[in-house]
Amino acid sequence: MSRSVRVDSRLCLGSGMCAAIAPEVFALDGDRARAREDGAEPDERALEAAEICPALAITVHEGTAVIGPRRE
């Protein structure tokens, strides 16, 4: 099943942590992050980015299920 990443631009603080940890998946546009349209399929680093996002603006989806950030 394929994965996708979404960044809620209303929540994003533009910290750049996601782009630093997974630059092939995320890019900064001005003061906000976005998922790259031409980016690689999200992997473990995309899940890590979702977990460390200070604004919780990133979600990783597998099909219709949200798999990240992971909840304990």
PDB file as gemmi writes it, atoms N, CA and C in Angstrom:
CRYST1    1.000    1.000    1.000  90.00  90.00  90.00 P 1                      
ATOM      1  N   MET A   1       0.849  -1.171   0.000  1.00  0.00           N  
ATOM      2  CA  MET A   1       0.000   0.000   0.000  1.00  0.00           C  
ATOM      3  C   MET A   1       0.900   1.242   0.000  1.00  0.00           C  
ATOM      4  N   SER A   2       0.533   2.246  -0.749  1.00  0.00           N  
ATOM      5  CA  SER A   2       1.390   3.426  -0.845  1.00  0.00           C  
ATOM      6  C   SER A   2       1.133   4.391   0.306  1.00  0.00           C  
ATOM      7  N   ARG A   3       2.147   5.172   0.588  1.00  0.00           N  
ATOM      8  CA  ARG A   3       2.086   6.167   1.650  1.00  0.00           C  
ATOM      9  C   ARG A   3       2.072   7.555   1.050  1.00  0.00           C  
ATOM     10  N   SER A   4       1.502   8.478   1.792  1.00  0.00           N  
ATOM     11  CA  SER A   4       1.521   9.884   1.393  1.00  0.00           C  
ATOM     12  C   SER A   4       1.716  10.732   2.644  1.00  0.00           C  
ATOM     13  N   VAL A   5       2.154  11.964   2.424  1.00  0.00           N  
ATOM     14  CA  VAL A   5       2.418  12.897   3.518  1.00  0.00           C  
ATOM     15  C   VAL A   5       1.594  14.143   3.291  1.00  0.00           C  
ATOM     16  N   ARG A   6       1.062  14.668   4.375  1.00  0.00           N  
ATOM     17  CA  ARG A   6       0.327  15.937   4.312  1.00  0.00           C  
ATOM     18  C   ARG A   6       0.887  16.876   5.368  1.00  0.00           C  
ATOM     19  N   VAL A   7       1.008  18.143   4.979  1.00  0.00           N  
ATOM     20  CA  VAL A   7       1.439  19.185   5.904  1.00  0.00           C  
ATOM     21  C   VAL A   7       0.310  20.199   5.999  1.00  0.00           C  
ATOM     22  N   ASP A   8      -0.205  20.409   7.195  1.00  0.00           N  
ATOM     23  CA  ASP A   8      -1.260  21.392   7.421  1.00  0.00           C  
ATOM     24  C   ASP A   8      -0.600  22.767   7.511  1.00  0.00           C  
ATOM     25  N   SER A   9      -0.748  23.558   6.464  1.00  0.00           N  
ATOM     26  CA  SER A   9      -0.069  24.862   6.416  1.00  0.00           C  
ATOM     27  C   SER A   9      -0.600  25.827   7.470  1.00  0.00           C  
ATOM     28  N   ARG A  10      -1.795  25.587   7.974  1.00  0.00           N  
ATOM     29  CA  ARG A  10      -2.338  26.447   9.035  1.00  0.00           C  
ATOM     30  C   ARG A  10      -1.624  26.206  10.361  1.00  0.00           C  
ATOM     31  N   LEU A  11      -1.096  24.995  10.541  1.00  0.00           N  
ATOM     32  CA  LEU A  11      -0.402  24.655  11.788  1.00  0.00           C  
ATOM     33  C   LEU A  11       1.115  24.824  11.697  1.00  0.00           C  
ATOM     34  N   CYS A  12       1.660  24.716  10.497  1.00  0.00           N  
ATOM     35  CA  CYS A  12       3.109  24.713  10.304  1.00  0.00           C  
ATOM     36  C   CYS A  12       3.743  26.001  10.824  1.00  0.00           C  
ATOM     37  N   LEU A  13       4.833  25.831  11.591  1.00  0.00           N  
ATOM     38  CA  LEU A  13       5.585  26.959  12.127  1.00  0.00           C  
ATOM     39  C   LEU A  13       6.816  27.287  11.295  1.00  0.00           C  
ATOM     40  N   GLY A  14       7.117  26.426  10.311  1.00  0.00           N  
ATOM     41  CA  GLY A  14       8.281  26.653   9.462  1.00  0.00           C  
ATOM     42  C   GLY A  14       9.605  26.399  10.161  1.00  0.00           C  
ATOM     43  N   SER A  15       9.635  25.475  11.111  1.00  0.00           N  
ATOM     44  CA  SER A  15      10.879  25.199  11.844  1.00  0.00           C  
ATOM     45  C   SER A  15      11.946  24.579  10.944  1.00  0.00           C  
ATOM     46  N   GLY A  16      11.533  23.902   9.887  1.00  0.00           N  
ATOM     47  CA  GLY A  16      12.480  23.276   8.966  1.00  0.00           C  
ATOM     48  C   GLY A  16      12.993  21.926   9.415  1.00  0.00           C  
ATOM     49  N   MET A  17      12.528  21.441  10.548  1.00  0.00           N  
ATOM     50  CA  MET A  17      12.996  20.147  11.052  1.00  0.00           C  
ATOM     51  C   MET A  17      12.655  19.018  10.091  1.00  0.00           C  
ATOM     52  N   CYS A  18      11.486  19.081   9.471  1.00  0.00           N  
ATOM     53  CA  CYS A  18      11.080  18.026   8.542  1.00  0.00           C  
ATOM     54  C   CYS A  18      11.983  18.005   7.311  1.00  0.00           C  
ATOM     55  N   ALA A  19      12.267  19.180   6.759  1.00  0.00           N  
ATOM     56  CA  ALA A  19      13.123  19.261   5.576  1.00  0.00           C  
ATOM     57  C   ALA A  19      14.546  18.834   5.894  1.00  0.00           C  
ATOM     58  N   ALA A  20      14.969  19.051   7.124  1.00  0.00           N  
ATOM     59  CA  ALA A  20      16.317  18.638   7.518  1.00  0.00           C  
ATOM     60  C   ALA A  20      16.415  17.123   7.645  1.00  0.00           C  
ATOM     61  N   ILE A  21      15.388  16.490   8.179  1.00  0.00           N  
ATOM     62  CA  ILE A  21      15.442  15.045   8.407  1.00  0.00           C  
ATOM     63  C   ILE A  21      15.079  14.238   7.165  1.00  0.00           C  
ATOM     64  N   ALA A  22      14.225  14.791   6.293  1.00  0.00           N  
ATOM     65  CA  ALA A  22      13.794  14.063   5.084  1.00  0.00           C  
ATOM     66  C   ALA A  22      13.654  15.038   3.914  1.00  0.00           C  
ATOM     67  N   PRO A  23      14.778  15.565   3.408  1.00  0.00           N  
ATOM     68  CA  PRO A  23      14.715  16.577   2.349  1.00  0.00           C  
ATOM     69  C   PRO A  23      14.116  16.081   1.038  1.00  0.00           C  
ATOM     70  N   GLU A  24      14.106  14.776   0.810  1.00  0.00           N  
ATOM     71  CA  GLU A  24      13.488  14.264  -0.416  1.00  0.00           C  
ATOM     72  C   GLU A  24      11.966  14.213  -0.312  1.00  0.00           C  
ATOM     73  N   VAL A  25      11.433  14.390   0.904  1.00  0.00           N  
ATOM     74  CA  VAL A  25       9.983  14.350   1.121  1.00  0.00           C  
ATOM     75  C   VAL A  25       9.416  15.740   1.394  1.00  0.00           C  
ATOM     76  N   PHE A  26      10.196  16.616   2.068  1.00  0.00           N  
ATOM     77  CA  PHE A  26       9.707  17.931   2.485  1.00  0.00           C  
ATOM     78  C   PHE A  26      10.565  19.049   1.911  1.00  0.00           C  
ATOM     79  N   ALA A  27       9.934  20.198   1.687  1.00  0.00           N  
ATOM     80  CA  ALA A  27      10.633  21.410   1.252  1.00  0.00           C  
ATOM     81  C   ALA A  27      10.039  22.587   2.002  1.00  0.00           C  
ATOM     82  N   LEU A  28      10.825  23.635   2.160  1.00  0.00           N  
ATOM     83  CA  LEU A  28      10.319  24.865   2.759  1.00  0.00           C  
ATOM     84  C   LEU A  28       9.958  25.836   1.648  1.00  0.00           C  
ATOM     85  N   ASP A  29       8.777  26.406   1.752  1.00  0.00           N  
ATOM     86  CA  ASP A  29       8.312  27.463   0.855  1.00  0.00           C  
ATOM     87  C   ASP A  29       8.101  28.697   1.716  1.00  0.00           C  
ATOM     88  N   GLY A  30       9.051  29.589   1.688  1.00  0.00           N  
ATOM     89  CA  GLY A  30       8.956  30.762   2.549  1.00  0.00           C  
ATOM     90  C   GLY A  30       9.021  30.345   4.003  1.00  0.00           C  
ATOM     91  N   ASP A  31       7.970  30.648   4.737  1.00  0.00           N  
ATOM     92  CA  ASP A  31       7.965  30.327   6.161  1.00  0.00           C  
ATOM     93  C   ASP A  31       7.109  29.110   6.494  1.00  0.00           C  
ATOM     94  N   ARG A  32       6.821  28.273   5.512  1.00  0.00           N  
ATOM     95  CA  ARG A  32       6.020  27.066   5.719  1.00  0.00           C  
ATOM     96  C   ARG A  32       6.648  25.880   4.995  1.00  0.00           C  
ATOM     97  N   ALA A  33       6.426  24.693   5.542  1.00  0.00           N  
ATOM     98  CA  ALA A  33       6.886  23.464   4.895  1.00  0.00           C  
ATOM     99  C   ALA A  33       5.780  22.913   4.012  1.00  0.00           C  
ATOM    100  N   ARG A  34       6.192  22.088   3.081  1.00  0.00           N  
ATOM    101  CA  ARG A  34       5.228  21.383   2.226  1.00  0.00           C  
ATOM    102  C   ARG A  34       5.818  20.035   1.865  1.00  0.00           C  
ATOM    103  N   ALA A  35       4.936  19.122   1.521  1.00  0.00           N  
ATOM    104  CA  ALA A  35       5.392  17.829   1.011  1.00  0.00           C  
ATOM    105  C   ALA A  35       5.755  18.026  -0.455  1.00  0.00           C  
ATOM    106  N   ARG A  36       6.886  17.503  -0.856  1.00  0.00           N  
ATOM    107  CA  ARG A  36       7.311  17.614  -2.252  1.00  0.00           C  
ATOM    108  C   ARG A  36       6.409  16.749  -3.114  1.00  0.00           C  
ATOM    109  N   GLU A  37       5.923  17.293  -4.194  1.00  0.00           N  
ATOM    110  CA  GLU A  37       5.089  16.520  -5.120  1.00  0.00           C  
ATOM    111  C   GLU A  37       5.915  15.458  -5.827  1.00  0.00           C  
ATOM    112  N   ASP A  38       7.179  15.766  -6.068  1.00  0.00           N  
ATOM    113  CA  ASP A  38       8.060  14.833  -6.757  1.00  0.00           C  
ATOM    114  C   ASP A  38       8.918  14.044  -5.773  1.00  0.00           C  
ATOM    115  N   GLY A  39       8.538  14.109  -4.488  1.00  0.00           N  
ATOM    116  CA  GLY A  39       9.333  13.480  -3.447  1.00  0.00           C  
ATOM    117  C   GLY A  39       9.255  11.964  -3.482  1.00  0.00           C  
ATOM    118  N   ALA A  40      10.166  11.376  -2.765  1.00  0.00           N  
ATOM    119  CA  ALA A  40      10.204   9.925  -2.649  1.00  0.00           C  
ATOM    120  C   ALA A  40       9.029   9.448  -1.814  1.00  0.00           C  
ATOM    121  N   GLU A  41       8.701   8.179  -1.973  1.00  0.00           N  
ATOM    122  CA  GLU A  41       7.653   7.605  -1.131  1.00  0.00           C  
ATOM    123  C   GLU A  41       8.081   7.763   0.326  1.00  0.00           C  
ATOM    124  N   PRO A  42       7.185   8.277   1.180  1.00  0.00           N  
ATOM    125  CA  PRO A  42       7.540   8.468   2.589  1.00  0.00           C  
ATOM    126  C   PRO A  42       8.020   7.173   3.233  1.00  0.00           C  
ATOM    127  N   ASP A  43       9.066   7.300   4.022  1.00  0.00           N  
ATOM    128  CA  ASP A  43       9.637   6.150   4.703  1.00  0.00           C  
ATOM    129  C   ASP A  43       9.714   6.446   6.195  1.00  0.00           C  
ATOM    130  N   GLU A  44      10.568   5.738   6.877  1.00  0.00           N  
ATOM    131  CA  GLU A  44      10.702   5.891   8.323  1.00  0.00           C  
ATOM    132  C   GLU A  44      11.076   7.319   8.710  1.00  0.00           C  
ATOM    133  N   ARG A  45      11.870   7.999   7.887  1.00  0.00           N  
ATOM    134  CA  ARG A  45      12.255   9.382   8.201  1.00  0.00           C  
ATOM    135  C   ARG A  45      11.066  10.330   8.136  1.00  0.00           C  
ATOM    136  N   ALA A  46      10.113  10.067   7.242  1.00  0.00           N  
ATOM    137  CA  ALA A  46       8.900  10.886   7.197  1.00  0.00           C  
ATOM    138  C   ALA A  46       8.091  10.699   8.474  1.00  0.00           C  
ATOM    139  N   LEU A  47       8.040   9.464   8.969  1.00  0.00           N  
ATOM    140  CA  LEU A  47       7.360   9.212  10.244  1.00  0.00           C  
ATOM    141  C   LEU A  47       8.078   9.926  11.392  1.00  0.00           C  
ATOM    142  N   GLU A  48       9.407   9.918  11.380  1.00  0.00           N  
ATOM    143  CA  GLU A  48      10.180  10.627  12.399  1.00  0.00           C  
ATOM    144  C   GLU A  48       9.900  12.129  12.336  1.00  0.00           C  
ATOM    145  N   ALA A  49       9.817  12.672  11.122  1.00  0.00           N  
ATOM    146  CA  ALA A  49       9.532  14.098  10.956  1.00  0.00           C  
ATOM    147  C   ALA A  49       8.158  14.437  11.520  1.00  0.00           C  
ATOM    148  N   ALA A  50       7.179  13.570  11.291  1.00  0.00           N  
ATOM    149  CA  ALA A  50       5.841  13.799  11.835  1.00  0.00           C  
ATOM    150  C   ALA A  50       5.870  13.815  13.355  1.00  0.00           C  
ATOM    151  N   GLU A  51       6.716  12.987  13.939  1.00  0.00           N  
ATOM    152  CA  GLU A  51       6.795  12.898  15.389  1.00  0.00           C  
ATOM    153  C   GLU A  51       7.531  14.070  16.020  1.00  0.00           C  
ATOM    154  N   ILE A  52       8.525  14.619  15.330  1.00  0.00           N  
ATOM    155  CA  ILE A  52       9.295  15.717  15.923  1.00  0.00           C  
ATOM    156  C   ILE A  52       8.768  17.097  15.550  1.00  0.00           C  
ATOM    157  N   CYS A  53       7.783  17.156  14.674  1.00  0.00           N  
ATOM    158  CA  CYS A  53       7.215  18.447  14.270  1.00  0.00           C  
ATOM    159  C   CYS A  53       6.655  19.154  15.506  1.00  0.00           C  
ATOM    160  N   PRO A  54       7.181  20.348  15.836  1.00  0.00           N  
ATOM    161  CA  PRO A  54       6.728  21.030  17.050  1.00  0.00           C  
ATOM    162  C   PRO A  54       5.269  21.472  16.991  1.00  0.00           C  
ATOM    163  N   ALA A  55       4.713  21.608  15.795  1.00  0.00           N  
ATOM    164  CA  ALA A  55       3.321  22.041  15.646  1.00  0.00           C  
ATOM    165  C   ALA A  55       2.373  20.885  15.352  1.00  0.00           C  
ATOM    166  N   LEU A  56       2.909  19.659  15.251  1.00  0.00           N  
ATOM    167  CA  LEU A  56       2.098  18.485  14.867  1.00  0.00           C  
ATOM    168  C   LEU A  56       1.339  18.745  13.568  1.00  0.00           C  
ATOM    169  N   ALA A  57       2.033  19.387  12.614  1.00  0.00           N  
ATOM    170  CA  ALA A  57       1.410  19.762  11.345  1.00  0.00           C  
ATOM    171  C   ALA A  57       1.516  18.677  10.278  1.00  0.00           C  
ATOM    172  N   ILE A  58       2.284  17.614  10.548  1.00  0.00           N  
ATOM    173  CA  ILE A  58       2.552  16.584   9.548  1.00  0.00           C  
ATOM    174  C   ILE A  58       1.797  15.309   9.893  1.00  0.00           C  
ATOM    175  N   THR A  59       1.138  14.741   8.877  1.00  0.00           N  
ATOM    176  CA  THR A  59       0.554  13.414   9.027  1.00  0.00           C  
ATOM    177  C   THR A  59       1.039  12.541   7.882  1.00  0.00           C  
ATOM    178  N   VAL A  60       1.272  11.279   8.195  1.00  0.00           N  
ATOM    179  CA  VAL A  60       1.676  10.291   7.196  1.00  0.00           C  
ATOM    180  C   VAL A  60       0.519   9.308   7.065  1.00  0.00           C  
ATOM    181  N   HIS A  61       0.118   9.057   5.827  1.00  0.00           N  
ATOM    182  CA  HIS A  61      -1.036   8.201   5.546  1.00  0.00           C  
ATOM    183  C   HIS A  61      -0.598   6.967   4.781  1.00  0.00           C  
ATOM    184  N   GLU A  62      -1.203   5.851   5.111  1.00  0.00           N  
ATOM    185  CA  GLU A  62      -1.040   4.619   4.342  1.00  0.00           C  
ATOM    186  C   GLU A  62      -2.438   4.241   3.891  1.00  0.00           C  
ATOM    187  N   GLY A  63      -2.702   4.475   2.609  1.00  0.00           N  
ATOM    188  CA  GLY A  63      -4.080   4.338   2.137  1.00  0.00           C  
ATOM    189  C   GLY A  63      -4.921   5.401   2.823  1.00  0.00           C  
ATOM    190  N   THR A  64      -5.981   4.993   3.496  1.00  0.00           N  
ATOM    191  CA  THR A  64      -6.838   5.947   4.203  1.00  0.00           C  
ATOM    192  C   THR A  64      -6.511   6.040   5.687  1.00  0.00           C  
ATOM    193  N   ALA A  65      -5.575   5.227   6.162  1.00  0.00           N  
ATOM    194  CA  ALA A  65      -5.222   5.218   7.583  1.00  0.00           C  
ATOM    195  C   ALA A  65      -4.083   6.191   7.880  1.00  0.00           C  
ATOM    196  N   VAL A  66      -4.197   6.916   8.980  1.00  0.00           N  
ATOM    197  CA  VAL A  66      -3.121   7.777   9.452  1.00  0.00           C  
ATOM    198  C   VAL A  66      -2.175   6.911  10.272  1.00  0.00           C  
ATOM    199  N   ILE A  67      -0.898   6.843   9.839  1.00  0.00           N  
ATOM    200  CA  ILE A  67       0.080   6.014  10.548  1.00  0.00           C  
ATOM    201  C   ILE A  67       1.137   6.865  11.268  1.00  0.00           C  
ATOM    202  N   GLY A  68       1.122   8.153  11.057  1.00  0.00           N  
ATOM    203  CA  GLY A  68       2.078   9.004  11.735  1.00  0.00           C  
ATOM    204  C   GLY A  68       1.513  10.387  11.899  1.00  0.00           C  
ATOM    205  N   PRO A  69       1.804  11.056  12.988  1.00  0.00           N  
ATOM    206  CA  PRO A  69       2.741  10.592  13.987  1.00  0.00           C  
ATOM    207  C   PRO A  69       2.202   9.379  14.742  1.00  0.00           C  
ATOM    208  N   ARG A  70       3.134   8.512  15.118  1.00  0.00           N  
ATOM    209  CA  ARG A  70       2.755   7.310  15.865  1.00  0.00           C  
ATOM    210  C   ARG A  70       2.343   7.700  17.262  1.00  0.00           C  
ATOM    211  N   ARG A  71       1.336   7.063  17.730  1.00  0.00           N  
ATOM    212  CA  ARG A  71       0.840   7.299  19.100  1.00  0.00           C  
ATOM    213  C   ARG A  71       1.158   6.089  19.950  1.00  0.00           C  
ATOM    214  N   GLU A  72       1.579   6.347  21.160  1.00  0.00           N  
ATOM    215  CA  GLU A  72       1.881   5.235  22.066  1.00  0.00           C  
ATOM    216  C   GLU A  72       0.715   4.964  22.976  1.00  0.00           C  
TER     217      GLU A  72                                                      
END                                                                             
